[in-house]
């Protein structure tokens, strides 16, 4: 009985380690070059964004004729051109679960 329990615990531990590794591999290295960022996230679904960028630093929600609109704000994740600097804020507009707008700025989003 102890061997069976030991094997179950070992299998569960290996499963957790593997899933953590897969999650870590899905996160992308930041900062992301500006044009690569646009190509990577345009038109993707909300789950794709969270899988690769994690939870946003801030979320602003609105509702309009298009449906539920959320603006996800991330900080310092996108490079400015080919420089070593990053935009202070990146705003990803999610409409009905999909990326519709992408924007980068150094001004505080409102």
N, C-alpha and C positions, 0 to 999 in steps of 0.2 A: 504494500500500500504506500509506503514511504517513497519507493522508487517511482510510482505512478505520479504522486503529488510533486515530487522533485522534477520529473520530466515536464509536467504541465507548467510549473513555475518557470523552468528554463525556456520552454517554447514561448510562453507569454513574454518573457524578458527579451528574447531575440526578436519577437514581433514588434515590441515597443521600440527597440533600438533601430530596427529597419525602417519603421514608419517615421521616426525622428530624422533619420538620414534622408529619406525621400523629401520630407518637408524642408530640411535645410538646403537640399539641392534645388528646390523650386524657388527659393529666395534668390533674387539677383543681386549682383554686386553693385553697390552704390558708390559714388554718383553714376548715374546712367547718362551716356552721351545724348544730347538733345534730340537728334534725328532718330536715333535708335529707340528712344523712349516713345516717340510718336508712332513709329512703325510697330512697336511691340504691343501698345495698348489701344490703339484706335479700333473701335468696334467690338472690343472684347466684352465678355460679361463680368459682372461684379465679382464673382468668385475667382476668376482669373486674376483680377487686380489684387485681391486680398492674398491669394496664394503666392504672388510674386513680390508684393510690397508690404504685406502684413496689414494690420489695422491702421486706418488713417489717424493722423494726429488730431483731426477735428472733422466733424460732419455738420453741414448745414442742410436742412431739409425745406423743401417748398413743394407746393402742388400747383399745377397749371393745367391748361387744356391738353397738354401732351401726356399728363399723368403725374406720377410721383417722381420728383426730381430731387436728387441728392448731390451735393458738392462735397467731395472728399478732399481734404487738404492734407498734403504731406509736406514735410519740411526738409530742405536741403538734399533732395534726391536726384536733381537733374543738373547736369553741367551746362554752363553758359557757353555756347559755341564750342570752340576748341581750347578754352581756357581752363585754369585750375580752379575757377570759382564756380559756385552753384547758385541757382535761383533760391531765394529764401523760401518761396512757397510754390507748390505745384498743386493746381486744382483740377480734379477729374470730375466731370459732370456725368452722373449716372442717371439715365432716364429709363424707367421701367426695367431696371436690371442690367442695362448695357451702357458702355461708355459712348457718350455722344459728343463731349467736348473735352479738350485737354488744354491747359493753359499754365504758363509759368510766369512768375512775377517776383519782384523784390518789394512790392507794396503789400501791406497787410490786407488780406481779403476781407470783404465786408458781407 
